[in-house]
Amino acid sequence: MSAVLTEVYCTVQFEAIHSWPDCPHGEVSYLRDLHRHVFHIKAYKKVSHNDRDVEFIMLKHGIENYLNAHYPDKNFGAKSCEMIGRELMTAFGLSKVDVSEDDENGAVLTGLAERLF
């Protein structure tokens, strides 16, 4: 039997503001100013067996608590989807994370990061 990689995932929605102060593109120069999005996050974590050694509801709660604690004013500043994704991968040891703005455009990061928190 071939090896099977199993991951669990959770989804989180988080309303916040951010900006891209150094945006070099005139067409989207408005991104330099603070603007609002509903950020959609889909976080994946590898598991080692079929009895869910990572409970996805608890993973979801952990990410929600992390975002609320680190961004209580709902302001990501100049952080992009890529930066938010890397931060969450590191904090939660995720194998993959998808971060999008308004469930429309975003970034996908893949690769197990070291857990810091």
RAPEMO-V958169 format. One record per helix or strand of 2 or more residues. SS is the DSSP state (2 for helix, 1 for strand). FROM is the first residue (numbers start at 1). LEN is the number of residues. If there is no record, write none. Layout:
SS & FROM & LEN
SS & FROM & LEN
//
This chain:
1 & 6 & 13
2 & 26 & 7
1 & 35 & 13
2 & 56 & 15
2 & 81 & 12
1 & 96 & 6
1 & 105 & 6
//
